[in-house]
């Protein structure tokens, strides 16, 4: 696949404040890429620079190999779905969708055809004469998407497109958006702070913190092999457990985790040359059993808190000899064994070695 | 948008509190707007006796006189002056209001203050100041004499230009403030969306900014046009007797000619004109603008 967007050392400074520092990122044509990060991390500034609303103070932005750094937004073959949608309140749904085509001087016959096509694409046929104020949140989002894709941009930018919707609708719209992207084969760049959204939708995720890229990769890689403690903690929940290398042979490394658990892991999981680092243990990787006094390979712990989540329970367990280390574990929310995992209960903790990941940077 | 239903206290008459809160306004309107208007209407149907007293009756005599070409011409001239004033106010005031609304908060406050500073001085004093500026021995002519003696003196005072200058000066803030309010409410994301969809700087204005600030323009135009039609102080002072407008004629009927019924008829005609123009404006308002 050819490169659609190339961010070549793109940076943005406001006076002495650095909002985005020299980002290098290539987005392939037809890719669904998500810029994920907490609010204020610079992801929106990055998106606005791609759209042309902000000029970078360093670097170049290439679109299909062409430098568009100095091109104003109205001349970029890039369209955006705005946060809160920014639909024109004085125009009907049709008027909104036709706006971009009018500005491009598309002939009346083609305009009608393409507006119809775009409305059909988002299943809004028959609502063309409505005004934005007469639409539901989900319908508004569809208008915003139709308005942006009708001009057939090379890249569609989406700025927190689901933030105005309630949880249930968000799920539906997410699925619709993904289906739409597959059908159009268009490059999508989505900005969000919601890791679920990022994991569910993207081909690749770029995790951003404090204006810099932390890690770029497919959702599974980001989740299972986080490059930094920030990524591990921001994407999903992570127990960061101190770990040290105690030996190794023939492609395996023997590791001791805080709390006394020992494991043999494949050598490629352990950062080469490091004596100690931290293991990323996802809550669902922690295996819990009622404590029967049976020792290894399990560690002894006490349940300190239980959070009911419907289909599962999140347990906080304090390791007995882990130096005060507390892990979060997930337990299926069954009713049968509730007493065994109630607050105060003693449990045995196991961490299977096969999926352990160790932070390269400690 | 449908208005949110007002929570009502069960047991009391629906909206009793609302009526109570509105009472001062309603009383004020009834006493000082509706009653005088009815009085004016009644008066306009009467006649004057030889001493200038109003004889109440029912005759359309005065309205026939209103349609006299002399007065129609003055009506038209007044409307023309007011339209020119409004147009100039819009031309000068809209960009000013737009820039104020888009300025940084601290600058914005300062600029708004500057727009309102003239109100701290009496309106008449300010109009006299314009006389001092435009007069033959005035400031402007002194400047012209100094720069280009061949042109001096310019006969500026007591011309239509002086009247329009005074009117524009007086009413400009009444246009700036409502336009400012509507520009300030304008969501910047809409302008960005328009740029994003291919509208260059010159096309964003007619396509998005203008239609969305239309309510402010309509309010500003009304606030300038309506009083400008009936203005008599500025036209008196800066236009002398050479440019009589309908406001001056009405004033004369009441104060000099002591023909109250005819003055009232002229006033009612003016009122009718405004009512009709408001209804036309309302009918022309686009559908989307009525909504949120």
Interface residues (C-beta under 8 A of the other chain):
Chain A: X51 X52 X53 X72 X73 X74 X75 X78 X79 X80 X82 X83 X84 X86 X87 X88 X89 X90 X91 X92 X99 X100 X102 X103 X104 X131 X133 X134 X147 X148 X151
Chain B: X1 X187 X189 X190 X192 X193 X194 X195 X196 X197 X198 X199 X200 X203 X207 X208 X211 X212 X286 X287 X288 X289 X291 X292
